Amino acid sequence: MARSSVLASLQADLDRAQRQEFDLARKITALKGEHDRLTEKEQDLEANLERAYEAIKTEQDKPESPLRLSLPADLPLMESALS
């Protein structure tokens, strides 16, 4: 009788461990998906920042641009943010 009790306890432990393993695998998969989504968003934001920087720099290079007078101090800050 003691042997069947030990076997039942071990089976219960195994079942619990398998459920935990399944739950962890599901959470890992969800985290990987979230990581991929955030990485993609980060790349999109960096691309948007680069486009904005280039647009400002292009506009600033025009002799008639009002940015020519207002942005020179800000441009090095943006350049350092992109590097």
N, C-alpha and C positions, 0 to 999 in steps of 0.2 A: 504494500500500500504506500509506503514512504517513497518508493521509486516512482510510482505514477504521480505522486504529488510533486516531486522534484521535476519530473518531465513536464508536467502541466505548468509549473512555475517558469521553467526554462522556455517553454513555448510562448507563454505570455510575455516574457522578456523579449523574445525574438520578434513577436508580433509588434510590440511597442517600438522596438528599435527600427523595424521596417517602416512603420508609420512615420517615425521621426525622420528617417532617411528620405522618404518620399516627400515629406513636408519641406525638408531642407533643400532637396533638389528643385522643388517647385519655387521656393524663395530665391534660390540661386539663379534660376532661369529668369524670374521676374527682375531681379537686380541687374542681370546682364542686359536685359531689354531696356531697363531704365538708364543704365550706363551708356548704351548705344544711342539712345534718344538724346541724352544730355550731351554726348560727344558731338552728335550731329548739330544740335542747337548751338553749341559752342563754336563749331566751325562756321555755321551760318552767321552768328554774331560777329565773328572775326572778319568774315567776308564783307558784311555790311559796314563794319568800321573801316575796313580798307577802302571800300567804294566811297564812303563819306569823306575820308581823308583825301582821296584822290580828287574828288569833286571840289572840295574846299581849296586844295592846292591849285587845281586848274583855274578855279574862279579867282583865286588870289593872284595868280600870275597875270591876269588881264589888267592892263594899265588903268582902265576905267572902273574897276571893281571896288565897291565900298569895303570889301574884305581886305583889300590891300592895306588899308589903314587900321583895321580893327583886329586882325588876327596874328600879326607877326609874333607877339609874345606867346600866343597859345599854340602855335605850330610845333615848336620843339617838344612841348608836352605831349601832343598827339603823336609825334614821331617816336618819342620814347615809349609810349604806350603800345605802339605797333611792333616794337622790336623785342 
